[in-house]
Amino acid sequence: MAKHYKLDRVRAMADNDEDFIMALAAAFIEEVPEDAERLRKAVPEKDFYETYQAAHKMKPTIELFDLGVYDELIEVQDWGKFEQEDKNVDAQLAKVLEAVENATNEIKADFGL
């Protein structure tokens, strides 16, 4: 049962097509943890470009599965985009990474992936 993500937008987009919902869940598992790992490395290294690219790529999926950390992801993305060296986004990053990990584990279990 979805606790760390919501399928409302996924179901609406898929028009309740269970095969399509499964494909979206599989795409989440394949893409989002990899991009989260890119963020985990890029932020401490102050790799602004990589941070921006990874966060920007994650946005639609994070929003679609409603992980509840969209605003924090935008802050991390903007930190990279605008090279905000004087800003600390560690707390936002930690919240995003935790949400991704929790949702990934739950989606794997819920969809048998």
C-alpha positions as CSV (number, residue, x, y, z in Angstrom):
1,M,0.0,0.0,0.0
2,A,1.4,3.4,-1.0
3,K,2.6,5.3,2.0
4,H,5.6,7.1,0.6
5,Y,4.1,7.9,-2.8
6,K,0.7,8.4,-4.4
7,L,-0.7,7.0,-7.6
8,D,-3.5,9.5,-8.2
9,R,-1.7,11.4,-10.9
10,V,-0.2,8.2,-12.3
11,R,-3.6,6.6,-12.6
12,A,-5.1,9.7,-14.2
13,M,-2.3,9.9,-16.7
14,A,-2.6,6.2,-17.5
15,D,-6.4,6.3,-17.6
16,N,-6.2,3.3,-15.1
17,D,-4.4,1.1,-17.6
18,E,-2.6,-1.3,-15.2
19,D,0.1,-2.2,-17.7
20,F,1.0,1.4,-18.3
21,I,1.0,2.0,-14.5
22,M,3.4,-0.9,-14.1
23,A,5.6,0.6,-16.9
24,L,5.7,3.9,-15.1
25,A,6.6,2.3,-11.8
26,A,9.4,0.3,-13.5
27,A,10.6,3.6,-15.1
28,F,10.7,5.2,-11.7
29,I,12.8,2.3,-10.3
30,E,15.1,2.5,-13.2
31,E,15.7,6.2,-13.4
32,V,15.0,8.0,-10.1
33,P,17.4,6.2,-7.8
34,E,20.2,6.7,-10.3
35,D,19.5,10.4,-10.6
36,A,19.3,10.7,-6.8
37,E,22.8,9.1,-6.6
38,R,24.0,11.7,-9.0
39,L,22.6,14.4,-6.7
40,R,24.2,12.7,-3.6
41,K,27.6,13.1,-5.2
42,A,27.2,16.4,-7.0
43,V,26.0,18.6,-4.2
44,P,28.9,18.0,-1.8
45,E,31.3,18.4,-4.7
46,K,29.6,21.7,-5.6
47,D,29.1,20.4,-9.1
48,F,26.4,22.9,-10.0
49,Y,25.8,21.7,-13.5
50,E,25.4,18.0,-12.6
51,T,23.1,19.0,-9.7
52,Y,20.9,21.0,-12.0
53,Q,20.8,18.3,-14.7
54,A,19.9,15.5,-12.2
55,A,17.3,17.5,-10.3
56,H,15.7,18.8,-13.5
57,K,15.4,15.3,-14.9
58,M,13.8,14.0,-11.6
59,K,11.2,16.7,-11.4
60,P,8.4,15.3,-13.5
61,T,8.6,11.8,-12.0
62,I,8.8,13.2,-8.4
63,E,5.7,15.2,-9.1
64,L,3.9,12.4,-10.9
65,F,4.4,10.0,-8.0
66,D,3.7,12.8,-5.5
67,L,6.6,12.1,-3.2
68,G,6.0,15.3,-1.2
69,V,9.4,16.7,-1.8
70,Y,8.9,18.7,-5.1
71,D,9.6,22.1,-3.5
72,E,12.8,20.8,-1.9
73,L,13.9,19.3,-5.2
74,I,13.3,22.7,-6.9
75,E,15.5,24.4,-4.2
76,V,18.3,21.9,-5.0
77,Q,17.8,22.3,-8.7
78,D,17.9,26.1,-8.4
79,W,21.1,25.9,-6.2
80,G,22.7,24.2,-9.1
81,K,21.2,26.3,-11.9
82,F,22.1,29.7,-10.3
83,E,25.3,28.4,-8.7
84,Q,24.3,29.6,-5.3
85,E,27.6,29.0,-3.5
86,D,26.5,30.9,-0.4
87,K,23.4,28.7,0.1
88,N,23.3,25.4,1.9
89,V,20.9,22.8,0.5
90,D,22.0,19.8,2.5
91,A,18.7,19.6,4.4
92,Q,16.7,19.8,1.3
93,L,18.9,17.2,-0.4
94,A,18.6,14.8,2.6
95,K,14.8,15.1,2.5
96,V,14.7,14.4,-1.3
97,L,17.1,11.4,-1.0
98,E,15.1,9.9,1.9
99,A,11.8,10.3,0.0
100,V,13.3,8.7,-3.1
101,E,14.7,5.8,-1.1
102,N,11.5,5.2,0.8
103,A,9.4,5.4,-2.4
104,T,11.7,3.2,-4.3
105,N,11.6,0.4,-1.7
106,E,7.8,0.7,-1.4
107,I,7.3,0.7,-5.2
108,K,9.5,-2.3,-5.6
109,A,7.5,-4.2,-3.0
110,D,4.1,-3.0,-4.2
111,F,4.8,-3.8,-7.9
112,G,7.0,-6.8,-7.4
113,L,9.9,-5.1,-9.1
